[in-house]
Amino acid sequence: MVVLFFLLETNYSILPTLNDYTKRFLDEIYEVKKLKKSWENRYKKFTNGFVERKKFKLKNIDDQKVYSLIHNPLTISEEISELGMKCEGVYFYHFHSLPPVFENFDQLYFRKTSWEIENPKDWRGYFLASAFVIDCKKI
């Protein structure tokens, strides 16, 4: 039996960031470009308060030109089944207790509260964790 573990970045962790990443994600799932023009404009006005990440001096791995592929933890089982594997478990890590911009305000407190909610099997990991591990078997 072969057991494999994969480390993956989740695409849902951008929802609670309330920044330009969130806006782009919502634009995509709401298919904003398909809306009639008046609704598209209304939507843009509604979401224009989302903070641009570059307005804050946040260190981000993207700034170092290290990019990872984003995966959906809800559909990863389907993706890996196409590779001849079966998902045995999804485990989340690197939780954010609040939007990541709060790390700028009090890094120690942010990390402490984030660590306190760290639980690989917590359903909130779909939204609050930035990455996940899958346990899978070759079938």
Secondary structure, 3 states (H helix, E strand, C coil): CCEEEEEEEECHHHHHHCEHHHHHHHHHHHCHHHCCHHHHHHHHHHHCCCECHHHCCCCCHHHHCCCCCEECCCCHHHHHHCCCEEEEEEEEEEECCCCHHHHHCCHHHHHHHHHHHCCCCCCCHHHHEEEEEEEEEEC
